[in-house]
Amino acid sequence: EAEVAQSPRYKITEKSQAVAFWCDPISGHATLYWYRQILGQGPELLVQFQDESVVDDSQLPKDRFSAERLKGVDSTLKIQPAELGDSAMYLCASRPGSQNTEAFFGQGTRLTVV
Amino acid sequence: QKEVEQDPGPLSVPEGAIVSLNCTYSNSAFQYFMWYRQYSRKGPELLMYTYSSGNKEDGRFTAQVDKSSKYISLFIRDSQPSDSATYLCASRMDSSYKLIFGSGTRLLVRP
């Protein structure tokens, strides 16, 4: 069964260091999302791509976060420098661009900033 | 006020019970309503989605949307210990694929 792949599954980093997460969506899915989920809360959208273009990054803290999807397939989310408050689960999701269906999520990357 | 509100629980029920999980929302433009199940340390898994008002059934699960009261429900019949998870409701507008999530309700089904 096709799934959204994310790596790493877990990451511990020190405050002020750089960290990067990778996502490979389901093949053929044009729309890719990065969500952040703080413990005990629901996921919140950070950035949404349609192919290689950013559709919505209004909630992305652009002073420290960046996201790219250069060839419209896999995507990288970077944080530099990491802060203690960035500790959370970072979830990638994808959906087909043309079908009326909802998003499928990966297993997430759990980030701990110490 | 959050656009989608959900009681965090936890909700503890005995095996075999009927479970009712609920959300309210404030944005009248929401047209799509989803329920995701999330096991500990895993990503959310799509259970069901509905468009506008009405009911949708899938096995032991029934999703219900009442747009007049802005109320979303998920019913689980014959609940099993394997149903123990956090249930997230989510909504979106017709013109956007941005999902707005509730905070999740933690469900525990006791054997």
Interface residues (C-beta under 8 A of the other chain):
Chain A: V4 Q6 T31 Y33 G40 Q41 G42 P43 E44 L45 Q48 D56 L91 A93 R95 T101 E102 A103 F104 F105 G106 Q107 G108 R110
Chain B: V4 Q6 P8 Y32 M34 Y36 R41 K42 G43 P44 E45 L46 Y49 L88 A90 Y97 K98 L99 F101 G102 S103 G104
